[in-house]
Amino acid sequence: MSTSHRDAHPYGRSADDVRRRDQRIRRTRRMRATQLAIFSVLALFLIGIGAYAVSEFREPVAEPGEIVPKSFGENPAELTCPEPGAVPLPPAEVTVTVLNGTSRGGLAGEVTGQFSERGFMVGDAGNTRNATAAATIVHGPSGYLAAQSVHVHVPGATLRMDEREGAEVSLLLGDEFSGLEKEATAAAGLEKAVEIPEGCPTG
């Protein structure tokens, strides 16, 4: 019997053709298994990134220049107490950054311009989600007199302290904010002794 007859396949294909076909099928299966494994790893990686991103979005966003507030009464040693009879800092020595917590567009820019006209150094106006009162003045441990300089222009404002340094003050405007004090009245307030914070020596 001839060799070609012995190697003939019942369906008209040679044994070599069948072997090559089987090899191609095995290679295809291995390639698909490898691709599936790679895609599975990538999918798990993307799911992990998505979960991390969601957790980051849920974290509260800190306002520029604002840290967790601290109370004067709970830890008065952190506050630089003013001397009895001290008056607010001159506006030229105070930097105030106005942040708008209302739906009124342009409010922070308008109030920033007013502070600039009254002699204050000013930061870039912006927005805030932390305005919990008509107006809130945020200052650092050594910025009480700077805060009082702003306070005479916004007499109903609430004071808060964070960890910032120097005479930089943020003014957070809420929905009930109605405007600054009259300039003449505020100027007179700059000449009056400040209120001594709780926990500070009064004399």
Disulfide bonds with the S-S distance in Angstrom:
Cys81-Cys200 2.02
